[in-house]
């Protein structure tokens, strides 16, 4: 079940490549599932999530939005989509989130700025090249900032990708052929081990989201490990109630078969700020 993670770069033709790739290999393309899921979980308008992603959100919106919830729920949905397989995932940090999974192919589709400007002018029906360039640079800045803040990486670093394609020189069909060829290589064959690894990542994301959603556990900072349905919790909580509640919340998560609660209690009753998530 192929899983392909691609970048989302305005005017690069990545969308065209993703659509043609899905048609060629019989894959689904992630479209609005993530934004709908995240907005629903955060109980905010989908338009707000869109503005944050594109760098169009106002100052108040940027400072009042819970960025940690945004990252958690995004990861939860992306892992769930990847776990189902047969999918092209474009944008949303998919290339960073899924790069550790051996059978996931990570691709960047890019293009020179003049060609991207030309494309956007045609798409918008405008002759204002300065406006088109400003829109592209704003979008690029927002994507680069999000990738750096969330994953600590340089968005343009080629080491992050298995394949970098330049649509200045390659047609959409040529890009599709290159990606499809890589998908079929033995290096990216799905194995029981790689499948299990992705399932563990998916379950960990689901557990983190559940802890964030519960009012009693949303602020605790703990380490979560998953191994074939068994969840191990490590870290420090402030009291016995948090210790018990964290385990209880985790046990309610679909797919969890057992919980190894290794959480420790603080040596004192003082609620240090370091024990809480920010």
PLY file of the C-alpha trace (Angstrom):
ply
format ascii 1.0
element vertex 278
property float x
property float y
property float z
element edge 277
property int vertex1
property int vertex2
end_header
0.00 0.00 0.00
2.07 2.94 -1.27
2.32 6.11 0.80
3.82 9.19 -0.84
4.50 12.39 1.11
4.96 15.53 -0.98
5.68 19.18 -0.37
3.16 21.92 -1.06
4.83 24.82 -2.88
2.70 27.45 -4.58
3.16 27.44 -8.36
5.49 24.42 -8.40
2.94 22.13 -10.14
3.10 19.79 -7.13
-0.69 19.61 -7.11
-0.76 18.54 -10.76
1.88 15.90 -10.06
-0.09 14.59 -7.07
-3.33 14.32 -9.04
-1.68 12.60 -12.02
0.21 10.30 -9.66
-3.00 9.28 -7.95
-4.59 8.51 -11.31
-1.58 6.50 -12.47
-1.15 4.41 -9.33
-4.76 4.31 -8.18
-4.12 6.28 -4.99
-6.29 8.73 -3.11
-5.07 12.31 -2.67
-5.39 14.00 0.68
-7.34 17.17 0.05
-9.48 18.74 2.77
-9.46 15.89 5.28
-6.73 17.37 7.47
-8.10 20.91 7.67
-11.59 19.57 8.43
-10.26 17.21 11.11
-8.03 19.79 12.79
-10.66 22.55 12.76
-13.23 20.17 14.21
-10.93 18.97 17.00
-9.88 22.52 17.87
-13.45 23.83 17.48
-12.36 26.71 15.25
-13.38 27.71 11.70
-11.63 25.92 8.85
-10.84 29.35 7.42
-8.68 30.12 10.47
-6.58 27.00 9.95
-6.18 27.97 6.30
-5.06 31.49 7.16
-2.53 30.21 9.69
-1.06 27.78 7.16
-0.77 30.40 4.44
0.62 33.15 6.66
-2.53 35.26 6.32
-3.66 35.13 9.95
-3.78 38.39 11.86
-1.66 39.17 14.91
-4.43 38.32 17.39
-5.23 35.05 15.60
-1.58 33.99 15.63
-1.13 34.70 19.33
-4.42 33.21 20.51
-4.33 29.98 18.50
-3.09 26.93 20.40
-0.18 25.95 18.17
0.50 22.77 20.12
-3.03 21.50 19.54
-2.69 22.39 15.87
0.49 20.30 15.58
-0.92 17.37 17.60
-4.17 17.08 15.69
-2.41 17.53 12.35
-0.01 14.70 13.17
-2.88 12.50 14.36
-4.74 12.87 11.07
-1.68 12.50 8.83
-0.56 9.32 10.57
-4.09 7.92 10.35
-4.26 8.61 6.62
-0.82 7.11 6.05
-1.69 4.07 8.13
-4.61 3.32 5.80
-2.17 3.42 2.87
-2.65 3.97 -0.87
-2.46 7.72 -0.49
-0.61 10.84 -1.60
-0.19 13.29 1.27
0.72 16.81 0.19
1.87 19.49 2.61
1.08 19.72 6.33
4.60 18.61 7.25
3.91 15.12 5.90
7.46 14.71 4.59
8.94 15.34 8.07
6.35 13.38 10.03
6.55 10.32 7.79
10.21 10.33 6.78
11.17 7.84 9.55
8.80 5.25 8.02
10.90 3.10 5.63
8.21 2.49 3.01
7.08 6.13 2.69
8.50 8.00 -0.31
9.19 11.69 0.48
9.24 14.04 -2.51
9.79 17.73 -3.05
8.45 19.29 -6.25
9.89 22.74 -6.87
10.29 25.36 -9.58
12.11 28.64 -10.21
10.53 31.81 -8.86
9.90 33.41 -12.30
7.97 30.34 -13.47
6.01 30.22 -10.22
5.12 33.90 -10.59
4.03 33.27 -14.18
1.83 30.38 -13.06
0.16 32.37 -10.27
-0.52 35.34 -12.53
-2.30 33.02 -14.93
-4.18 31.29 -12.12
-5.36 34.60 -10.66
-5.95 36.29 -14.01
-3.71 39.22 -13.17
-0.78 41.00 -14.80
0.55 42.25 -11.46
3.83 40.34 -11.15
4.80 42.10 -7.91
1.57 41.01 -6.24
2.03 37.42 -7.42
5.61 37.32 -6.16
4.59 38.76 -2.79
1.91 36.07 -2.43
4.39 33.30 -3.21
7.03 34.64 -0.85
4.48 35.03 1.95
3.36 31.45 1.44
6.96 30.19 1.36
7.82 32.07 4.53
4.82 30.63 6.36
5.68 27.06 5.30
9.37 27.45 6.13
8.60 28.97 9.54
6.17 26.20 10.41
8.63 23.47 9.40
11.40 25.08 11.43
9.26 25.69 14.51
7.63 22.25 14.50
10.47 20.03 13.29
13.62 22.14 13.60
14.50 21.71 9.92
15.25 23.90 6.91
12.33 23.41 4.52
14.59 23.50 1.45
17.19 21.01 2.72
17.37 18.26 0.04
18.43 15.71 2.66
14.84 15.74 3.93
13.60 14.16 0.69
14.16 10.95 -1.24
13.56 12.78 -4.52
13.67 16.45 -5.55
12.00 17.29 -8.88
12.35 20.58 -10.78
9.35 21.27 -13.01
11.34 23.90 -14.90
13.03 20.93 -16.58
10.63 18.05 -16.02
7.06 17.68 -17.23
4.31 16.55 -14.88
4.32 13.14 -16.59
8.08 12.80 -16.14
7.76 13.65 -12.45
5.06 11.02 -12.06
7.22 8.44 -13.82
10.16 9.15 -11.51
8.06 8.93 -8.36
6.27 5.78 -9.49
9.61 4.17 -10.28
10.89 4.95 -6.80
7.71 3.59 -5.18
8.34 0.25 -6.88
11.94 -0.01 -5.70
12.71 -2.64 -3.02
14.02 0.08 -0.70
10.46 1.36 -0.35
8.64 -1.95 -0.20
6.24 -2.20 2.72
7.31 -4.87 5.20
5.69 -6.18 8.38
8.29 -4.21 10.35
7.69 -0.92 8.52
3.94 -1.43 8.73
4.17 -2.03 12.49
6.38 1.03 12.92
3.81 3.26 11.21
1.01 1.71 13.28
2.95 2.54 16.46
3.45 6.16 15.33
-0.26 6.39 14.57
-1.23 5.08 17.98
1.21 7.40 19.77
-0.31 10.38 17.96
-3.81 9.22 18.93
-2.78 8.89 22.58
-1.17 12.34 22.64
-4.30 13.88 21.16
-6.48 12.11 23.75
-4.35 13.40 26.62
-4.49 16.91 25.17
-8.27 16.77 24.83
-8.90 15.73 28.44
-9.04 18.72 30.77
-7.29 16.83 33.58
-4.29 15.81 31.45
-4.00 18.44 28.72
-1.07 20.21 30.40
1.14 17.29 31.46
4.42 16.72 29.62
5.31 13.05 29.43
7.00 10.60 27.08
4.82 8.12 25.23
6.06 4.93 23.58
3.95 2.46 21.62
4.70 -1.15 20.76
1.97 -3.19 19.08
-0.80 -1.71 21.19
1.15 -1.52 24.45
1.66 2.06 25.64
4.46 3.00 28.01
4.19 6.29 29.88
7.32 7.94 31.35
7.93 11.28 32.99
6.92 13.25 36.06
3.45 14.24 37.20
2.62 16.45 40.15
0.41 14.10 42.15
-1.22 10.68 42.35
-4.40 11.96 40.72
-2.55 12.92 37.54
-0.72 9.58 37.64
-4.00 7.69 37.75
-5.93 9.91 35.36
-3.26 9.83 32.64
-3.38 6.04 32.59
-7.18 6.03 32.60
-7.33 8.39 29.61
-4.80 6.33 27.64
-6.73 3.11 28.27
-9.78 4.60 26.54
-7.91 5.18 23.27
-8.85 2.85 20.43
-6.03 0.43 19.67
-4.47 0.49 23.13
-4.26 -3.03 24.54
-2.19 -2.39 27.66
-0.58 0.49 29.57
2.76 0.36 31.37
2.52 3.36 33.67
6.06 4.35 34.67
5.13 7.92 35.58
6.85 9.27 38.69
5.49 11.67 41.26
7.20 14.92 42.14
9.32 14.76 45.24
7.50 17.79 46.63
3.93 18.97 46.39
4.95 22.26 44.84
3.58 22.58 41.29
6.64 23.68 39.37
6.03 25.24 35.99
8.47 22.75 34.44
6.03 19.90 35.07
3.45 21.46 32.81
3.22 21.81 29.09
3.20 25.26 27.57
0 1
1 2
2 3
3 4
4 5
5 6
6 7
7 8
8 9
9 10
10 11
11 12
12 13
13 14
14 15
15 16
16 17
17 18
18 19
19 20
20 21
21 22
22 23
23 24
24 25
25 26
26 27
27 28
28 29
29 30
30 31
31 32
32 33
33 34
34 35
35 36
36 37
37 38
38 39
39 40
40 41
41 42
42 43
43 44
44 45
45 46
46 47
47 48
48 49
49 50
50 51
51 52
52 53
53 54
54 55
55 56
56 57
57 58
58 59
59 60
60 61
61 62
62 63
63 64
64 65
65 66
66 67
67 68
68 69
69 70
70 71
71 72
72 73
73 74
74 75
75 76
76 77
77 78
78 79
79 80
80 81
81 82
82 83
83 84
84 85
85 86
86 87
87 88
88 89
89 90
90 91
91 92
92 93
93 94
94 95
95 96
96 97
97 98
98 99
99 100
100 101
101 102
102 103
103 104
104 105
105 106
106 107
107 108
108 109
109 110
110 111
111 112
112 113
113 114
114 115
115 116
116 117
117 118
118 119
119 120
120 121
121 122
122 123
123 124
124 125
125 126
126 127
127 128
128 129
129 130
130 131
131 132
132 133
133 134
134 135
135 136
136 137
137 138
138 139
139 140
140 141
141 142
142 143
143 144
144 145
145 146
146 147
147 148
148 149
149 150
150 151
151 152
152 153
153 154
154 155
155 156
156 157
157 158
158 159
159 160
160 161
161 162
162 163
163 164
164 165
165 166
166 167
167 168
168 169
169 170
170 171
171 172
172 173
173 174
174 175
175 176
176 177
177 178
178 179
179 180
180 181
181 182
182 183
183 184
184 185
185 186
186 187
187 188
188 189
189 190
190 191
191 192
192 193
193 194
194 195
195 196
196 197
197 198
198 199
199 200
200 201
201 202
202 203
203 204
204 205
205 206
206 207
207 208
208 209
209 210
210 211
211 212
212 213
213 214
214 215
215 216
216 217
217 218
218 219
219 220
220 221
221 222
222 223
223 224
224 225
225 226
226 227
227 228
228 229
229 230
230 231
231 232
232 233
233 234
234 235
235 236
236 237
237 238
238 239
239 240
240 241
241 242
242 243
243 244
244 245
245 246
246 247
247 248
248 249
249 250
250 251
251 252
252 253
253 254
254 255
255 256
256 257
257 258
258 259
259 260
260 261
261 262
262 263
263 264
264 265
265 266
266 267
267 268
268 269
269 270
270 271
271 272
272 273
273 274
274 275
275 276
276 277
